[in-house]
Amino acid sequence: MTDTPPDRLSANPGNPYYDEALLERGIGVRFKGVEKTNVDEYCISEGWIRVQAGAAKDRKGNPMTILLKGPVEVWFKDTATGAAAGEPGA
């Protein structure tokens, strides 16, 4: 496996950018300099993340999400050496 996270990834199994193997490795996301743990989807090249909007649900029962734009940094949390690959400052 490569140590470079994909440009776009989703945690929703119904999304075409969903990849269970990558999500099991653990993905760290930093948005505008703050590490986020509630990211549902991200895109590095377009500079956005999608996060859940509270407890609101759509008519199909899926969580409502909002799109936030800004600089996105992504890294894998697991590596052979124990340090996060691609994490700024590592």
Steps between C-alpha positions, in 0.01 A plus 500: 500500500605855438558748781326780310130540583258540208396844378137426590352254750158444657386312810155437345473149345254630238754750365723406202806637690450255791795265566470278808864384491629859518258594778615201709858634486385822664491837330592825674348822364612852584270780378615863531770388742262311735486119512145379434358164609147537360580521126262303277677579171793711381663620177855636517523643146170690525564606863189388686369262764150376572394465866177393670255778588403401853237229538299603192401224255377513141182324385692174443642502854854603401674770704482851353841642413645842432787589268784708646765654272862563592846338506489123564794285618465119514727220629485135599499447876666157483851441368773243555712745704213627716525861375217630284598507133444837342405662829638851513793522735571126493 
